[in-house]
Amino acid sequence: MRKIQLNRICVYCGSSPGRLPEYRAAARALGHELAARGIGLVYGGAGIGIMGAVADAVLEKGGEAFGVIPYVLATREVAHQGLNELFVVNSMHERKAKMAELSDGFIALPGGWGTIEEIFEVLTWAQLGLHEKPCGLLNIASYYDPLFAFMEHAFDQQFVQQEFRPMIMMDQSASALLDRFRDYRAPHVKKWIGPEET
């Protein structure tokens, strides 16, 4: 199995700052770590909340940040104005497809329904054999503990096969999670459908 080249990482996260200051601090730490490793950021394109924090951190350390935002949000003045490139698309579906196309892996920082939906979608695509990119949760202040418990329950109840377990990683440290991404080897899965059928 070939080693994945991590040129750009997609980060899913909240447009809200969240309740705890640790969330923003973790976003900034991840941004700094990406820049230090020469890994570009792909994210939802906003300049607010956790999204803005991770992008600002990448840029202030000289890294590259690429945003993808639907037109309806860009026109509400939430788009980040200092990115290397901002892709303005027509819909949320186009946004997610473009973010996946640009990225070599996917990390979820703390966020809400949209963040959870995005990381589970790319995780599902991995399960279907549509990509072999690493997926991970950055578990700040135990935010993802209940979600991870649910995933363990899904394995236990045999709704997700044990062979797919390596497809989702979780760590409290951005550096440790990116190290695991670097060493990731996707488990072999039979491709059920083609990308054009999703």
C-alpha positions in Angstrom: 0.0 0.0 0.0 1.5 3.4 -1.0 2.2 6.0 1.6 -0.1 9.0 1.5 1.5 12.3 0.7 0.0 14.9 3.0 0.1 18.1 1.0 -3.2 19.5 2.3 -5.5 18.6 5.2 -9.2 19.4 5.3 -10.3 20.7 8.7 -13.9 20.6 9.6 -14.9 22.8 12.6 -17.4 25.2 14.0 -18.2 28.7 12.8 -18.9 29.3 16.5 -16.0 29.7 19.1 -17.7 27.2 21.4 -18.0 27.4 25.1 -14.5 26.7 26.2 -11.3 28.7 25.4 -9.5 25.4 24.8 -11.3 24.9 21.5 -9.9 28.1 20.0 -6.5 27.4 21.4 -6.5 23.9 19.9 -7.6 25.3 16.5 -4.6 27.7 16.6 -2.3 24.9 17.7 -3.4 22.8 14.8 -3.0 25.7 12.4 0.6 26.3 13.6 1.4 22.6 13.3 0.1 22.4 9.8 2.2 25.4 8.8 5.3 24.0 10.5 5.0 20.8 8.5 4.4 22.5 5.2 0.8 21.1 5.0 -1.8 23.4 3.5 -5.2 23.9 5.1 -8.5 23.3 3.3 -11.5 24.4 5.3 -15.0 26.0 5.0 -13.7 29.5 4.2 -15.2 31.6 7.1 -13.3 34.1 9.1 -15.2 33.6 12.3 -15.3 31.0 15.2 -13.0 28.0 15.3 -12.8 28.2 11.5 -11.3 31.7 11.5 -8.9 30.7 14.3 -7.4 27.8 12.5 -7.0 29.7 9.2 -5.5 32.8 11.0 -3.0 30.5 12.7 -1.9 28.9 9.5 -1.4 32.2 7.8 0.4 33.9 10.6 3.1 31.2 10.4 3.4 31.5 6.6 1.4 28.5 5.7 -1.2 28.2 2.9 -5.0 28.3 3.6 -7.7 27.5 1.0 -11.3 28.1 1.8 -14.4 26.8 0.1 -17.7 28.6 0.8 -21.1 28.7 -0.7 -22.1 32.0 -2.3 -25.0 32.5 0.1 -22.5 32.6 3.0 -19.8 34.5 1.2 -22.2 37.4 0.6 -23.1 37.6 4.3 -19.6 38.9 5.0 -18.5 35.8 6.9 -15.9 34.8 4.2 -12.2 35.1 5.3 -10.6 37.9 3.3 -6.9 36.9 3.7 -6.7 33.4 2.3 -4.4 32.1 -0.4 -7.5 31.2 -2.4 -11.2 31.3 -1.7 -13.4 29.0 -3.8 -17.0 30.3 -3.9 -19.4 27.6 -4.9 -23.2 27.3 -5.4 -24.2 24.8 -2.7 -23.2 22.9 0.4 -22.9 19.8 -1.7 -20.4 21.5 -4.1 -18.5 22.8 -1.0 -18.0 19.4 0.5 -17.0 17.8 -2.9 -14.5 20.5 -3.5 -13.0 20.3 -0.1 -12.6 16.5 -0.5 -11.0 17.0 -3.9 -8.4 19.4 -2.6 -7.4 17.3 0.5 -5.2 14.4 1.4 -6.8 13.8 4.8 -9.6 15.0 7.1 -9.6 16.3 10.7 -12.6 17.3 12.7 -12.0 19.9 15.4 -14.9 20.5 17.8 -18.0 21.7 16.0 -21.7 21.2 15.6 -24.0 19.2 13.4 -22.3 20.3 10.2 -18.9 19.3 11.4 -20.2 15.9 12.5 -22.0 15.4 9.2 -18.9 16.3 7.2 -16.5 13.9 8.9 -19.0 11.1 8.8 -19.6 11.6 5.1 -15.9 11.3 4.2 -15.6 8.4 6.6 -18.5 6.7 4.8 -16.7 7.3 1.5 -13.6 5.6 2.9 -15.8 2.6 4.0 -17.2 2.4 0.4 -13.7 2.4 -1.0 -14.0 5.8 -2.7 -10.8 7.1 -1.1 -7.9 5.9 1.1 -7.3 9.2 2.9 -7.0 9.3 6.7 -9.8 10.6 8.9 -9.5 11.8 12.5 -11.0 13.6 15.4 -9.1 16.1 17.4 -10.6 15.4 20.8 -10.2 18.7 22.7 -11.5 18.7 26.3 -13.0 15.3 25.8 -15.5 16.8 23.3 -15.6 13.7 21.1 -15.7 11.1 23.9 -19.5 10.5 23.6 -19.3 10.3 19.8 -16.4 7.8 20.0 -18.5 5.8 22.5 -21.3 5.7 20.0 -18.9 4.4 17.3 -17.7 1.7 19.6 -21.3 0.7 20.1 -21.8 0.6 16.3 -18.9 -1.8 16.0 -20.2 -3.9 18.9 -23.7 -4.1 17.3 -22.1 -5.1 14.0 -23.5 -2.1 12.0 -19.9 -1.2 11.2 -17.4 -4.0 10.5 -14.3 -4.3 12.7 -12.0 -4.1 9.6 -13.1 -0.5 9.2 -11.9 0.5 12.7 -8.5 1.9 11.5 -10.3 4.4 9.2 -11.1 6.8 12.1 -8.4 8.0 14.5 -8.7 10.1 17.6 -6.1 12.1 19.6 -5.9 15.0 21.9 -2.7 16.4 20.2 -2.6 17.9 16.8 1.1 16.7 16.4 0.3 13.2 17.4 -2.7 13.0 15.1 -0.7 14.3 12.2 2.0 11.7 12.9 -0.6 9.0 12.8 -1.9 10.4 9.5 1.6 10.3 8.1 1.9 6.6 8.9 -1.7 5.7 7.8 -2.3 2.7 5.6 -5.9 2.3 4.5 -7.4 -1.2 5.1 -8.3 -3.0 2.0 -12.0 -2.7 1.1 -13.9 -3.8 -1.9 -15.2 -0.7 -3.8 -19.0 -1.0 -3.8 -19.8 1.9 -6.0 -18.1 4.4 -8.3 -17.7 8.1 -7.3 -20.3 9.1 -10.0 -22.9 7.1 -8.1 -22.6 9.0 -4.8 
